[in-house]
Amino acid sequence: MKINSVDMDVMAVRRSQYPVEGLPEFLLIGKSNVGKSSFINTLVNRKNLARISSVPGKTQTLNFYLVNEKFYLVDAPGYGYASVNKQQQKKFGLMIEEYLQKREELKRVFLLVDFRHKPSENDLLMYNFLKYYNIPVTVVATKVDKVGASKKDKNYKIIKDTLDIVVGDNIILFSSVSKMGKDEILNMIEDLTNE
């Protein structure tokens, strides 16, 4: 898939603010600092579309990026960042839950986890939460370029076993440096968009 256009279209905190065109949507979710902004920028061939912040927890809305005027990438606030107070965390939680429960346009969730580390308790909670709602998930293991070849199989197995990946879900190894996994993800989006 060639990316011809991408626009930051909508920033939403509630259902009434979501886009109304009925285009397919792909939710990107993961803990703060997992590399969501780099993931978005790599997929759409832009350097600074999604702002990469040195301060985790910057995204506080659902950000809808319209790509090729055919589908949306939806960036959710990162979870598990300590300096975001409990009230704010609860607000984020309710915002995500409303989106997941009510959004018929949602085709798939990309759950980003850091390939260098065992998935956190929050990663596991999020995966189980998505399974509770029967939402198809692709786990995107980011920062693969930072792991030596001898450890790749071991780290892959740790992620697969920790999350207990169900049939129909999958794991894609991804690097915003080498662009590993980019084509696989774009092909998946294209297939799901054309269904």
N, C-alpha and C positions, 0 to 999 in steps of 0.2 A: 504494500500500500504506500502510495506517495502522499506525503502531507503537503497540501497546497495552501491551506489556510487554517489559522487557529486564532480564536479570540477569547479573551476572558469575558464571558457573556453575562453571568449572573453570580452574585454573592447572596446566599440565602441563609436564614436562620430558622425559617418555618416554611411549612408546606405551601402557603399562599404565594411565596416568592419563587418557587421552582419554575423552570422554563415550562412552557405550555405546548410546544410543537409536537410532543410525543416521540421525539427521536430516542434511539437507544442510548443508555447511559451505563458507564463503567465506573464503579466507585473505587477510589484508591484510599486504603486505610492502613495505618501502621503507627508504631510509637513515634514520638517526637525524635528527630535526629536519625531516622532509619534511611533517609534519602529519597523521600517522596518528591521533593522539588526537582532533584537531579533526574529522577525517573521520568517525570513529566517532560522536562526540558529535552531529555534524550529521545523520548518517543516522538516528539513533535519537531525535532531539529531546531530548537531555539535555545539560545544561551540563558536568557533571563526572563522567560515568560513567567515561570513560577519562581518567586524570589527565594533564594537560598539564604537562610538566616543563620547567623552565628548564635542566635538566641532561640533555643527550641521552644515550641508552643506558640509560635507567631500566628499560625492560621487559626482563626476563631469562627469561621463561617464555612458553609459548604460552598466551594468555589467551582462553578460550572464552566469548563473550557469547551467551546464549540469547535470541533475539528472537522475540516472539509465540508462544513455545513451538513454533516451526515450523522454525527454522534457527539456525545458529551463525555469528556473525562471529568469526573467529579472528585475533587480533592477535599478530604475530610480533615478536621483538626487532628493532630497527633495526640495519642493517648499516653498516659503514664508519666507525664512530666511533672516533677515534684513541685515546682514553683507556681503551677496553676492551682488556685485554691479549690477546696472541696465543692463549693457552690458552683464554680465555673465548670469543674469536671462533671458535675451532675447535669448542668445545662447542656454540655457537649453530648453526654450520654443520651439524654432525652431527644436531642436534635437528630442524632444518628439513628436512634430507635424508630423515631417517626418516619424518617426517610426509608429505612429498611422494610418497615411493616407496610407502608402505603404506596411505595413507588413501583408501579407496574412497568415503567420504562427501564428499570434496572435489569441488565442482562447478566452481569457478572461482577464479582468483587475481586479486586487484586489486593490481597493482604501482604504487605511488605514486611519482611523480617530480615534482620541482619545476619548474613551468612556466617559471620565470624563467631557468633555466639549462639548458645542454646536458646530457643524461643523463650521469652519471658512469660511469667504468669499472666500478664496482661495480653500477650499474643495468644496464649492458650484460651483465655476467657473470650477473646474476640472471635477466635475460630469456632469455639463451641456455641457462641451466641449466633453466629452466622448459620451454623448447622441447625440450630433450634428453629430458625426461620426457613430452613430448606433452601438457602441461597447458594448457588454454585460459586465456588471459590478457586482462584488460582493463587497459590502462595508464590510470591516473588522474593527470592533470596537475593538481597542486594549486596553490593561491595564484594562480589566474588573475586575480583582482581586482587583483593588484599589477603587472600588465602592461598598458601602454597599448594602445588599440585598434589603433594603427598597427603594432604589433609582434606581434600575436596570430598572424597567418598564418605569419609567419617562424618564430616559436617552435614552432608546431605542426609545421611541416615539419622543423625541426631534430630534434625528438623522434622523429617518424615515421622519418626517414632514419637517425638514429643507431642506433636500436634495430632498424631493418630489420623493421618489423612484418609478420608473416606473415598470410596470408589466414585469416580466422576470428577473429583478434584485433582489438581496436579500441582507440581512444583516446577518453576522455571528459574534457572540460575541467571542472574542479571548483573551487568556491570555498566555503569554510565561512562566508564573510562574506555573499555574495549568494545562497548556496544553489544556485548554478548547478551542474547535473549531478546534483543529489541525486535528483530524480524519475527520471531516466534510469537511475541505478544501482539504485534501489529496484525499478523495473519489471523490470529484468534479473534481479535476485535473485528476484523473485516468479515470473517465467516459469520460471527454472531450478529453483525450489523445487517448482513444481507439475508438473514433467515426469514 
